[in-house]
């Protein structure tokens, strides 16, 4: 067999494929499906290169010696080839259209029955997704060739079939010239990964059809244009539920619907369209809606709409890109539960049934073409050229780019949910993209066109008129403000990737979505991204699940764990970032509260739904763990985009507490297709201080009367305080308490130390290099002078000290005063400042070790999940009780986690009565972990972590925010621990 090298010819993209058409699965006249699904177990043989592939058409080839593989699947998940993760790099040398001679390939074989074939019928063979290209033979005759991994390829195989059993071979190549257009940020996978089937159809049938809807002045129109193969009469029936509201015949049909129910993501109402010929029926669900840009605003059905979205790959840790409807429904259910209303398909069209699900369940879609040539930008050159646009500008790829855009648009043109066609992702800009956009404009003027890759081409005068929005990734807040407030910018802004959700993050959700709501010409924001990409690799001997990422497969090049950047873990457990997003996107927000009258001001953030129809309001008054009052508000009229006041009974005066918390919970009112009544949609909290706007309290360590006599012994290196039941040692070298023994037991398994570092998060990637350059990870304390004096209630030690990294000047200088109470309690008062020439600190606080048996934690602060100064909107201020193990967030690449922002007090104990309680003069931050920060920084995978012999306790004046700077902008200054002067005061009482 000599294989025609179509796979290195940009002029031959498909051989013997049918023209593109919309997606549908026809039935015969009786309603039986005409689809013969070929999914299942196929014979399979893997070859390291095309040259090594056997000539399987020879009579001596024995298919019984082939292996077995499921279809759909990706062969890397079945022991062939290897996994590889790269983001922007091509996995092959950049030499378009050529690919390496050692081009791995997989040979698939299966037999199928085609019985009672008729002369007046046609049989079509459909592949919905094959990566990257493939050749097909039936009964040893060559049928055709096709590429574009995430598109449908259809062949008319009528003339190749025999009545009875038929044999089919499919040879799939890992790489082809199309690989240069498929450089998406994902695990690279190969094989037949979507459905394969036959369609038996009458010779005279509907080949393609186009549905367009419009709405004006209480009248909707559904217009249908059909294209036929052969001679047949088309009858169209429109139904509203079971009720027929229109019947017509012809090739061009238009239904008028009086007072229609319009489709939107909040109420995804669909009509049913039936297209019939004498022997066949096609059933389509369709919604009536319009999308347009008016005065720089995105309007759906004439209403201003905000797209609150995520970027979603087809990804599953157990079978890769071969996702099922059940997988997709899991994602959509989670999105609905967390208030997401829009999806950008990144960076290729999803399976054709995915947009049908979005129609049904209500999601706005940006449907992205299978086009990304990001790797062009890695050309080795010292010339300042627009390398990333090479494919976008190359005449040899003009046909390929247009083909990819056409396949996206034509296949899904009848889906209501799609608002934007996207030309692709990160491919620069040039004539090929412009011509593709012009084709889309002419073919489908009812939708909008998106493309971000032109953002960085502002030095070139190219035609941007074909694009309907200005799109950008990870735009800084000030850039967004300047763009949206500049009246010369006539296009809406769309943030197609924002708030990078990698690891412990994102920490900039609230600010980004506040701007989305603020500016009418800011039409949508899409989080990068929905899920972590990983490969499941079984369990360790002790039962930990193993998830692998780039570099774990011997793959080169690789981008390590940059694919672990989702709002959910690979197995769809929620990241804490998803909980944060949920509450940031809550459907109603509290915008004010009058403490005197009990008037609560609410803003409906929905676009089409009266809040009264969607939710009930539960209010709860608490003082720490004590419930004071609660109630439910079910009747209130709050139209979309409107603000109103509702009354809740004002709380009666309560004394004896520092603060009272009013929690407003939004409870789903009735069942929806993916979510149930009673589901928590979000919440607001109002913290009322008893005597001041901020919570501040004086700390008193002990009663004024001495409870026991403390002696003090001073040495060159420390102060030792001894009483009847305890001894306490304070080091003159570290400036901290290094030992506390009570009733013969050492409570500090690791001495207290001033601590300013953390195990870098993924979003710390850039700043952590500056931290290390400043030697913050090797910070040392220098105590210049110290003194001790006795007080009525105990002793005080004051030390003047600084902190500096190895070979660097000091970055902190200040004073600490330790107070040792007669009852054994400890207090500290730190006053000082940070040298502003240094980068901001990861944190400033103390850490120490306690016995592992002190595993029960109660605290009053933001929880129950981890919280940070820029990532606590999904947490609530309350009293929580957890184990230390429960407080650990098990990021698949270990990093800083488990902090709690805004803490008022912490109680840690070993049951029953050993432990401590700690309070702050002002809210502080704390964390407790079974793992040291050194262990978290050292290990690459969660399943490799080893617990230490003690628990590490962290008390902090401040922990810097987590942000999203692994790809997004720098952490906002207000979330940086870089105080020129601060005071931090806390106490700790041992049980």
KOLGUZA-357672 format. One record per residue (C-alpha): residue in one letter; x, y, z. Coordinates in pm, whole numbers, padded with zeros to 5 digits, always signed. Layout:
aXYZ/...
This chain:
x+00000+00000+00000/x+00131+00342-00089/x-00049+00610+00107/x-00126+00931-00080/x+00031+01212+00121/x-00285+01418+00154/x-00177+01483+00513/x+00096+01720+00394/x-00101+01903+00128/x-00294+02216+00232/x-00479+02215-00100/x-00628+01869-00039/x-00813+01886+00292/x-01084+01629+00216/x-01128+01359-00043/x-01476+01231-00136/x-01648+01394+00163/x-01997+01533+00132/x-02054+01911+00143/x-02091+02049+00494/x-02446+02050+00634/x-02623+02123+00959/x-02634+01857+01227/x-02940+01635+01257/x-03026+01267+01297/x-03314+01175+01065/x-03592+00921+01126/x-03797+00724+00880/x-04163+00803+00827/x-04263+00585+01123/x-04028+00766+01362/x-03754+00503+01377/x-03398+00634+01372/x-03205+00594+01050/x-02879+00598+01244/x-02674+00279+01275/x-02426+00351+01553/x-02084+00196+01497/x-01946+00276+01842/x-01809-00019+02034/x-01502-00239+02041/x-01293-00221+01723/x-00979-00406+01621/x-00672-00183+01649/x-00306-00180+01561/x-00063+00095+01654/x+00238+00193+01442/x+00515+00434+01549/x+00516+00578+01196/x+00314+00570+00878/x+00606+00397+00704/x+00578+00102+00942/x+00208+00050+00885/x+00145-00290+00732/x-00027-00317+00400/x-00351-00432+00558/x-00520-00469+00218/x-00299-00767+00130/x-00466-01105+00146/x-00208-01238+00393/x-00284-00965+00651/x-00440-01131+00955/x-00682-00897+01142/x-00711-01156+01418/x-00369-01048+01541/x-00488-00691+01599/x-00554-00558+01948/x-00889-00426+02069/x-00983-00068+02149/x-01311+00108+02228/x-01450+00366+01989/x-01488+00651+02073/x-01162+00682+02266/x-00815+00833+02258/x-00548+00571+02205/x-00312+00727+02462/x-00558+00611+02730/x-00520+00251+02616/x-00146+00205+02635/x-00041+00334+02292/x+00196+00621+02223/x+00219+00859+02523/x+00035+01153+02666/x+00170+01501+02607/x+00068+01840+02738/x+00185+02157+02571/x+00027+02499+02570/x+00164+02717+02293/x+00452+02505+02158/x+00408+02282+01858/x+00495+01922+01947/x+00676+01890+01612/x+00930+02106+01426/x+00777+02412+01266/x+00795+02327+00895/x+00446+02363+00749/x+00291+02175+00580/x+00533+01893+00663/x+00525+01669+00967/x+00785+01420+01096/x+00838+01092+00910/x+00795+00918+01244/x+00428+01006+01247/x+00243+00766+01483/x-00076+00617+01346/x-00350+00381+01450/x-00525+00131+01224/x-00888+00061+01315/x-01099-00224+01179/x-01456-00335+01226/x-01724-00523+01041/x-02086-00419+01018/x-02403-00544+00857/x-02581-00358+00578/x-02880-00571+00498/x-03161-00527+00249/x-02990-00245+00065/x-03225-00073-00175/x-03156+00095-00505/x-03349+00408-00407/x-03156+00476-00086/x-02820+00623+00004/x-02595+00523+00294/x-02369+00780+00456/x-02077+00722+00693/x-02027+00997+00953/x-01726+01062+01180/x-01796+01337+01431/x-01438+01372+01553/x-01103+01215+01456/x-00766+01355+01561/x-00586+01454+01343/x-00667+01310+00999/x-00781+00975+00860/x-00819+00753+00556/x-01114+00515+00508/x-01147+00188+00317/x-01458-00030+00286/x-01431-00381+00146/x-01072-00298+00042/x-01180-00002-00170/x-01052+00344-00084/x-01344+00563+00027/x-01182+00893+00117/x-00974+01115+00343/x-01053+01399+00581/x-00908+01627+00849/x-01017+01894+01102/x-01025+01702+01428/x-01334+01854+01589/x-01558+01857+01282/x-01793+01609+01118/x-01675+01428+00807/x-01944+01256+00601/x-01892+01009+00315/x-02147+00864+00074/x-02054+00496+00096/x-02353+00353-00095/x-02144+00221-00383/x-01889+00057-00154/x-02130-00161+00042/x-02231-00521-00007/x-02561-00663+00110/x-02465-00841+00432/x-02137-00810+00621/x-01893-00534+00531/x-01538-00466+00644/x-01406-00118+00716/x-01054+00004+00790/x-00969+00351+00917/x-00609+00471+00937/x-00570+00766+01176/x-00254+00978+01176/x-00136+01167+01480/x-00010+01464+01279/x-00093+01629+00948/x-00073+01976+00797/x-00384+02049+01003/x-00171+02010+01317/x-00040+02360+01248/x-00400+02482+01290/x-00470+02278+01604/x-00216+02403+01856/x-00466+02436+02142/x-00372+02451+02510/x-00461+02092+02608/x-00341+01739+02644/x-00268+01620+02291/x-00472+01309+02211/x-00525+01094+01904/x-00782+00862+01759/x-01152+00831+01680/x-01280+01020+01984/x-01639+01099+01885/x-01934+00900+01751/x-01916+00703+01427/x-02235+00595+01252/x-02413+00512+00929/x-02724+00690+00805/x-02956+00498+00572/x-03163+00753+00385/x-03395+00762+00086/x-03230+00881-00233/x-03461+01183-00232/x-03409+01355+00103/x-03345+01686+00276/x-02970+01736+00265/x-02940+02063+00453/x-03165+02331+00598/x-03121+02671+00757/x-03342+02812+01034/x-03352+03183+01109/x-03563+03350+01377/x-03663+03711+01433/x-03883+03905+01672/x-04049+04241+01646/x-04352+04398+01813/x-04488+04083+01982/x-04451+03875+01665/x-04190+03606+01613/x-04088+03450+01284/x-03923+03116+01216/x-03800+03093+00859/x-03670+02768+00709/x-03486+02715+00384/x-03418+02359+00272/x-03174+02204+00026/x-03273+01870-00123/x-03094+01573-00267/x-03319+01445-00543/x-03684+01524-00597/x-03908+01536-00291/x-04175+01751-00132/x-04096+01904+00206/x-04369+01958+00463/x-04291+02167+00771/x-04488+02158+01096/x-04429+02393+01388/x-04545+02287+01734/x-04569+02461+02069/x-04553+02162+02298/x-04809+01921+02153/x-05009+02197+01987/x-04965+02248+01613/x-04934+02620+01542/x-04841+02604+01176/x-04808+02378+00872/x-04656+02466+00536/x-04493+02297+00238/x-04213+02408+00010/x-03841+02472+00005/x-03866+02815+00168/x-04105+02842+00462/x-04181+03113+00718/x-04398+03071+01027/x-04545+03365+01217/x-04586+03318+01591/x-04811+03563+01774/x-04700+03658+02127/x-04416+03404+02126/x-04226+03293+02433/x-03874+03411+02360/x-03569+03199+02434/x-03302+03316+02675/x-03066+03137+02910/x-03291+03203+03210/x-03601+03066+03035/x-03483+02843+02746/x-03821+02799+02580/x-03814+02586+02264/x-04060+02518+01986/x-04053+02197+01779/x-04000+02203+01403/x-04072+01887+01202/x-03949+01859+00844/x-04103+01569+00653/x-04068+01408+00315/x-04259+01105+00197/x-04017+00864+00364/x-03829+01067+00624/x-03870+01306+00915/x-03626+01545+01084/x-03719+01692+01423/x-03547+02006+01550/x-03595+02211+01866/x-03570+02582+01802/x-03599+02897+02012/x-03707+03241+01899/x-03451+03504+01990/x-03255+03790+01843/x-02902+03906+01918/x-02764+04243+01821/x-02537+04527+01925/x-02706+04862+01970/x-02524+05169+02100/x-02226+04955+02210/x-02451+04721+02411/x-02517+04350+02364/x-02893+04294+02341/x-03085+03969+02335/x-03448+04012+02241/x-03391+04385+02284/x-03271+04344+02645/x-02925+04428+02778/x-02753+04102+02873/x-02438+04013+03062/x-02250+03697+02969/x-02117+03542+03290/x-01918+03259+03146/x-01645+03001+03151/x-01412+02856+02892/x-01470+02483+02852/x-01258+02209+02694/x-01380+01858+02625/x-01178+01688+02897/x-01213+01387+03122/x-00934+01232+03331/x-01049+00877+03256/x-01104+00895+02879/x-00966+01227+02764/x-01141+01411+02483/x-01391+01129+02431/x-01652+01291+02652/x-02007+01161+02679/x-02341+01335+02714/x-02334+01233+03079/x-01998+01411+03116/x-02139+01723+02953/x-02453+01718+03166/x-02237+01695+03478/x-02058+02011+03366/x-02379+02193+03277/x-02543+02100+03605/x-02246+02233+03801/x-02249+02552+03595/x-02617+02610+03665/x-02564+02541+04034/x-02291+02806+04036/x-02479+03076+03839/x-02282+03049+03513/x-02489+03142+03206/x-02241+03133+02917/x-01974+02908+02767/x-01695+02969+02521/x-01600+02642+02352/x-01225+02648+02387/x-01084+02625+02131/x-01286+02418+01888/x-01647+02316+01834/x-01774+02070+02092/x-01962+01755+01993/x-02267+01851+01781/x-02510+01746+02052/x-02347+01981+02306/x-02507+02293+02163/x-02841+02109+02161/x-02800+02063+02537/x-02722+02434+02573/x-03041+02514+02380/x-03240+02290+02611/x-03093+02390+02947/x-03017+02754+02879/x-02658+02862+02813/x-02527+03132+02580/x-02252+02999+02355/x-01950+03142+02180/x-01882+02865+01929/x-01514+02864+01843/x-01370+02728+01521/x-01103+02457+01535/x-00825+02704+01465/x-00519+02791+01673/x-00168+02846+01542/x-00019+02981+01864/x+00306+02792+01814/x+00406+03012+01520/x+00513+03271+01772/x+00794+03043+01888/x+00991+03073+01566/x+01359+03123+01653/x+01447+03469+01530/x+01590+03794+01655/x+01383+03990+01406/x+01086+04178+01544/x+00823+04027+01318/x+00465+03922+01365/x+00557+03554+01373/x+00238+03441+01547/x+00040+03555+01241/x+00230+03346+00988/x-00049+03094+00932/x-00311+03371+00937/x-00120+03545+00659/x+00010+03247+00458/x-00173+03200+00129/x-00118+02825+00158/x-00343+02812+00462/x-00623+03037+00335/x-00830+02741+00221/x-00772+02551+00546/x-00874+02840+00772/x-01188+02911+00572/x-01274+02540+00578/x-01243+02525+00957/x-01463+02829+01009/x-01722+02702+00759/x-01744+02362+00926/x-01812+02527+01260/x-02078+02765+01129/x-02262+02534+00891/x-02284+02241+01133/x-02432+02441+01422/x-02608+02725+01236/x-02953+02619+01368/x-02868+02628+01736/x-03045+02903+01928/x-02785+02925+02206/x-02505+03042+01978/x-02466+03420+01992/x-02114+03448+01852/x-01911+03263+01595/x-01544+03275+01690/x-01283+03250+01416/x-01052+03059+01648/x-00797+03141+01913/x-00448+03293+01937/x-00356+03273+01571/x-00251+03631+01515/x-00434+03818+01244/x-00416+03850+00871/x-00598+03815+00540/x-00698+03453+00600/x-00888+03544+00917/x-01042+03851+00755/x-01170+03655+00454/x-01314+03387+00681/x-01495+03655+00881/x-01635+03810+00564/x-01772+03471+00462/x-01941+03433+00803/x-02096+03780+00775/x-02243+03693+00436/x-02356+03343+00532/x-02505+03421+00874/x-02578+03790+00934/x-02800+03700+01233/x-02511+03639+01471/x-02200+03821+01587/x-01834+03752+01517/x-01568+03723+01787/x-01193+03696+01758/x-00932+03800+02013/x-00613+03738+01817/x-00623+04080+01654/x-00588+04253+01993/x-00211+04256+01972/x-00201+04376+01611/x-00265+04741+01687/x+00061+04842+01517/x-00075+04708+01190/x-00354+04878+00999/x-00575+04580+00926/x-00948+04549+00871/x-01120+04502+01207/x-01463+04601+01080/x-01555+04235+01035/x-01539+04182+01412/x-01832+04286+01630/x-01663+04314+01970/x-01327+04413+02110/x-01200+04103+02282/x-00904+04072+02512/x-00755+03826+02758/x-00663+03913+03119/x-00714+04284+03075/x-00611+04493+03378/x-00894+04671+03555/x-00767+05017+03461/x-00749+04917+03093/x-01112+04800+03107/x-01218+05124+03275/x-01039+05335+03015/x-01184+05136+02727/x-01542+05136+02852/x-01541+05505+02943/x-01394+05613+02610/x-01686+05707+02385/x-01469+05668+02075/x-01468+05290+02127/x-01777+05187+01933/x-01764+04814+01999/x-01858+04640+02324/x-01579+04487+02526/x-01574+04110+02575/x-01329+03958+02824/x-01290+03619+02655/x-01040+03493+02914/x-01013+03645+03260/x-00947+03555+03623/x-00708+03264+03565/x-00839+02985+03785/x-00512+02797+03828/x-00454+02627+04162/x-00543+02842+04463/x-00741+03110+04285/x-00870+03311+04121/x-00856+03605+04356/x-00985+03882+04130/x-01339+03768+04058/x-01528+04033+04254/x-01350+04327+04093/x-01383+04191+03739/x-01752+04118+03764/x-01818+04447+03941/x-01689+04615+03626/x-01901+04386+03410/x-02211+04511+03591/x-02088+04870+03599/x-02042+04929+03227/x-02322+04871+02978/x-02068+04824+02698/x-01885+04548+02889/x-02086+04255+02757/x-01924+03944+02899/x-01646+03782+03100/x-01533+03422+03067/x-01319+03257+03335/x-01018+03057+03222/x-01107+02783+03261/x-01371+02530+03358/x-01176+02217+03452/x-00830+02091+03536/x-00688+01868+03262/x-00518+01555+03389/x-00478+01184+03332/x-00598+00946+03600/x-00328+00694+03690/x-00492+00480+03956/x-00424+00489+04329/x-00119+00477+04550/x-00081+00186+04795/x-00236+00403+05066/x-00539+00485+04854/x-00459+00832+04720/x-00580+00901+04367/x-00309+00989+04118/x-00365+01256+03855/x-00080+01329+03615/x+00002+01635+03404/x+00268+01762+03163/x+00614+01615+03216/x+00482+01304+03391/x+00479+01105+03067/x+00835+01161+02947/x+00683+01415+02710/x+00890+01688+02551/x+00823+01968+02516/x+00575+02009+02799/x+00423+02290+03001/x+00407+02102+03331/x+00091+02170+03532/x-00028+02471+03335/x-00323+02254+03229/x-00435+02237+03594/x-00613+02568+03573/x-00980+02496+03623/x-01266+02586+03854/x-01320+02214+03909/x-01080+01927+03964/x-01047+01672+03681/x-01308+01451+03850/x-01542+01754+03881/x-01504+01816+04252/x-01541+02190+04307/x-01237+02406+04360/x-01284+02676+04621/x-01257+02917+04327/x-01585+02784+04190/x-01755+02851+04524/x-01616+03203+04506/x-01750+03247+04154/x-02093+03120+04253/x-02143+03392+04509/x-01989+03664+04296/x-02252+03571+04035/x-02543+03549+04281/x-02870+03649+04115/x-02961+03916+04371/x-02725+04144+04561/x-02779+04338+04880/x-02684+04696+04803/x-02783+04859+05131/x-02930+04810+05478/x-03090+05060+05713/x-03015+04935+06063/x-03277+05165+06214/x-03576+05068+06000/x-03479+04720+05884/x-03503+04822+05515/x-03295+04593+05296/x-03206+04723+04950/x-03181+04452+04683/x-03062+04458+04321/x-03180+04196+04071/x-02875+04093+03865/x-03079+03872+03630/x-03161+03990+03279/x-03509+03848+03214/x-03651+03703+03537/x-03836+03870+03822/x-03642+03763+04131/x-03969+03679+04305/x-04030+03402+04049/x-03685+03254+04096/x-03605+03264+04466/x-03700+03319+04825/x-03501+03520+05075/x-03399+03372+05408/x-03259+03611+05668/x-03065+03510+05977/x-02933+03714+06267/x-02641+03561+06460/x-02390+03653+06724/x-02109+03407+06673/x-02278+03064+06697/x-02597+03196+06858/x-02903+03236+06635/x-03101+03543+06741/x-03375+03568+06480/x-03454+03429+06137/x-03732+03434+05881/x-03830+03398+05515/x-03946+03651+05255/x-04134+03490+04968/x-04340+03773+04824/x-04162+04069+04669/x-04172+04214+04318/x-03821+04272+04186/x-03798+04296+03805/x-03466+04233+03627/x-03202+04507+03651/x-03410+04686+03914/x-03347+04785+04275/x-03606+04777+04551/x-03639+04766+04928/x-03785+04488+05135/x-03845+04507+05507/x-03708+04263+05759/x-03783+04300+06129/x-03506+04513+06282/x-03304+04330+06542/x-03377+04429+06899/x-03085+04577+07090/x-02849+04305+07203/x-02564+04366+07442/x-02255+04173+07537/x-02120+04103+07189/x-01869+04279+06968/x-02062+04226+06648/x-02381+04088+06502/x-02404+03928+06157/x-02707+03946+05927/x-02697+03677+05659/x-02926+03700+05356/x-02957+03369+05172/x-03108+03328+04824/x-03297+02999+04801/x-03415+02853+04469/x-03795+02863+04468/x-03888+02575+04236/x-03735+02282+04053/x-03549+02349+03728/x-03429+02089+03477/x-03077+02076+03624/x-03126+02214+03976/x-03376+02160+04252/x-03588+02379+04477/x-03410+02461+04801/x-03073+02500+04631/x-02865+02786+04774/x-02805+03038+04495/x-02590+03278+04695/x-02577+03499+05001/x-02483+03838+05140/x-02367+03926+05489/x-02385+04250+05681/x-02158+04277+05983/x-02278+04520+06248/x-02026+04620+06512/x-02161+04695+06856/x-01960+05010+06926/x-01758+05087+06614/x-01740+05029+06242/x-01445+04795+06285/x-01399+04511+06526/x-01130+04617+06772/x-01088+04498+07126/x-00845+04549+07409/x-00658+04233+07501/x-00615+04157+07868/x-00414+03848+07941/x-00511+03778+08302/x-00689+03907+08607/x-00516+04198+08775/x-00450+03987+09082/x-00150+03759+09045/x-00256+03397+09010/x+00087+03250+09054/x+00443+03364+09105/x+00657+03370+08791/x+01034+03379+08813/x+01254+03503+08533/x+01601+03377+08449/x+01800+03558+08182/x+02087+03405+07986/x+02289+03528+07692/x+02043+03370+07448/x+01702+03368+07615/x+01461+03454+07893/x+01320+03164+08091/x+00997+03219+08284/x+00892+02957+08537/x+00575+02917+08740/x+00418+02631+08932/x+00251+02470+08630/x+00445+02602+08331/x+00774+02727+08196/x+00816+02956+07896/x+01136+03039+07707/x+01172+03346+07483/x+01470+03350+07248/x+01685+03659+07210/x+01795+03530+06870/x+01461+03457+06704/x+01257+03711+06899/x+00990+03452+06967/x+00864+03198+07221/x+01057+02879+07153/x+00927+02655+07431/x+00618+02630+07645/x+00597+02341+07890/x+00280+02292+08090/x+00247+02026+08359/x+00553+01855+08218/x+00434+01851+07855/x+00601+02052+07579/x+00321+02225+07390/x+00542+02363+07112/x+00655+02072+06896/x+00823+02332+06677/x+00931+02672+06815/x+00752+02989+06717/x+00923+03178+06434/x+00839+03493+06248/x+00721+03377+05907/x+00683+03575+05586/x+00698+03306+05317/x+00450+03055+05176/x+00456+02758+04943/x+00401+02950+04617/x+00064+02912+04456/x+00040+02865+04081/x-00067+03229+04061/x+00248+03327+04252/x+00457+03203+03959/x+00591+03542+03855/x+00612+03714+04193/x+00770+03409+04357/x+01076+03462+04139/x+01105+03811+04285/x+01053+03670+04635/x+01341+03433+04580/x+01555+03703+04425/x+01498+03902+04745/x+01584+03586+04941/x+01254+03598+05129/x+01251+03217+05136/x+01574+03235+05339/x+01472+03514+05572/x+01658+03544+05903/x+01583+03742+06220/x+01829+03972+06393/x+01742+04089+06747/x+01932+04408+06826/x+01829+04460+07186/x+01589+04318+07440/x+01460+04383+07788/x+01222+04217+08033/x+01019+04355+08323/x+00761+04225+08563/x+00402+04344+08560/x+00121+04286+08805/x-00038+04033+08571/x+00286+03871+08452/x+00599+03960+08259/x+00681+04151+07941/x+00973+04108+07702/x+01044+04376+07444/x+01277+04322+07150/x+01390+04543+06865/x+01450+04323+06561/x+01472+04306+06183/x+01436+04044+05910/x+01657+03998+05605/x+01733+03736+05345/x+02073+03585+05284/x+02298+03839+05107/x+02019+04099+05112/x+01950+04402+05331/x+01672+04395+05586/x+01319+04418+05450/x+01149+04459+05789/x+01238+04643+06107/x+01025+04683+06417/x+00954+04580+06774/x+00779+04292+06939/x+00652+04282+07294/x+00572+03944+07445/x+00345+03925+07748/x+00356+03614+07964/x+00053+03609+08190/x+00051+03468+08541/x-00197+03207+08416/x+00039+03098+08137/x-00129+03296+07860/x+00077+03458+07586/x+00030+03787+07408/x+00229+03961+07139/x+00233+04312+07005/x+00429+04371+06684/x+00488+04718+06545/x+00704+04790+06242/x+00714+04835+05865/x+00829+04687+05537/x+01095+04843+05317/x+00901+04959+05009/x+01187+04879+04772/x+01116+04508+04824/x+00840+04310+04656/x+00533+04258+04867/x+00560+03977+05121/x+00366+03652+05090/x+00254+03699+05451/x+00362+03839+05783/x+00301+03631+06090/x+00414+03353+06320/x+00423+02981+06273/x+00484+02701+06519/x+00419+02330+06563/x+00180+02151+06799/x+00101+01787+06864/x-00086+01602+06587/x-00352+01503+06836/x-00466+01866+06854/x-00686+01798+06555/x-01015+01966+06641/x-01043+02327+06524/x-01317+02577+06601/x-01293+02931+06472/x-01495+03242+06413/x-01397+03375+06074/x-01453+03324+05703/x-01512+02961+05612/x-01574+02677+05591/x-01353+02667+05280/x-01024+02853+05263/x-01043+03231+05236/x-00806+03514+05150/x-00830+03891+05143/x-00918+03877+04772/x-01096+03541+04777/x-01355+03528+05054/x-01683+03624+04887/x-01779+03259+04864/x-01701+03209+05234/x-01918+03333+05515/x-01838+03485+05853/x-01952+03229+06108/x-01836+02983+06371/x-01706+02657+06223/x-01573+02334+06368/x-01352+02117+06149/x-01066+01874+06169/x-00725+01982+06046/x-00753+01730+05765/x-01081+01887+05651/x-00917+02228+05636/x-00660+02114+05380/x-00738+02193+05015/x-00573+01912+04822/x-00455+02090+04508/x-00318+01834+04264/x+00003+02035+04253/x+00062+02118+04622/x+00077+02485+04719/x-00033+02737+04981/x-00385+02655+05095/x-00625+02649+05389/x-00592+03008+05508/x-00884+03177+05683/x-00935+03549+05640/x-01111+03782+05886/x-01074+03552+06185/x-01183+03677+06526/x-01083+03375+06738/x-00948+03022+06701/x-00977+02729+06938/x-00754+02427+06878/x-00774+02127+07101/x-00700+01764+07163/x-01014+01611+07301/x-01103+01672+07576/x-00912+01966+07728/x-00567+02026+07584/x-00510+02304+07331/x-00538+02680+07307/x-00767+02968+07221/x-00632+03269+07036/x-00784+03610+06969/x-00677+03922+06785/x-00722+04286+06872/x-00843+04309+06512/x-00941+04032+06267/x-00641+03823+06171/x-00564+03533+05937/x-00476+03179+06031/x-00415+02832+05893/x-00337+02488+06035/x-00187+02207+05830/x-00063+01852+05850/x+00204+01948+05597/x+00488+02194+05634/x+00515+02466+05374/x+00851+02318+05273/x+00676+01989+05195/x+00407+02167+04997/x+00669+02349+04794/x+00890+02045+04742/x+00637+01794+04609/x+00492+01803+04258/x+00178+01599+04321/x-00076+01578+04600/x-00043+01200+04618/x+00328+01241+04703/x+00270+01452+05013/x+00393+01318+05345/x+00244+01439+05670/x+00480+01586+05925/x+00514+01467+06285/x+00337+01780+06407/x+00069+02022+06300/x+00187+02359+06171/x-00009+02659+06299/x+00004+02993+06115/x-00109+03322+06267/x-00082+03622+06039/x-00142+03992+06049/x-00197+03963+05674/x-00161+03707+05397/x-00126+03851+05049/x-00407+03768+04810/x-00387+03487+04558/x-00488+03685+04247/x-00462+03520+03907/x-00120+03631+03787/x-00019+03291+03649/x-00171+03434+03332/x-00363+03740+03446/x-00257+04083+03574/x-00047+04147+03883/x-00208+04125+04223/x-00386+04450+04311/x-00192+04664+04556/x-00466+04662+04819/x-00421+04284+04848/x-00042+04297+04886/x+00129+04262+05222/x+00352+04565+05183/x+00258+04788+05473/x+00501+05068+05544/x+00378+05061+05903/x+00149+04824+06088/x+00052+04702+06434/x-00043+04344+06500/x-00169+04233+06841/x-00290+03889+06950/x-00322+03667+07256/x-00306+03291+07306/x-00449+03108+07608/x-00349+02749+07667/x-00616+02506+07784/
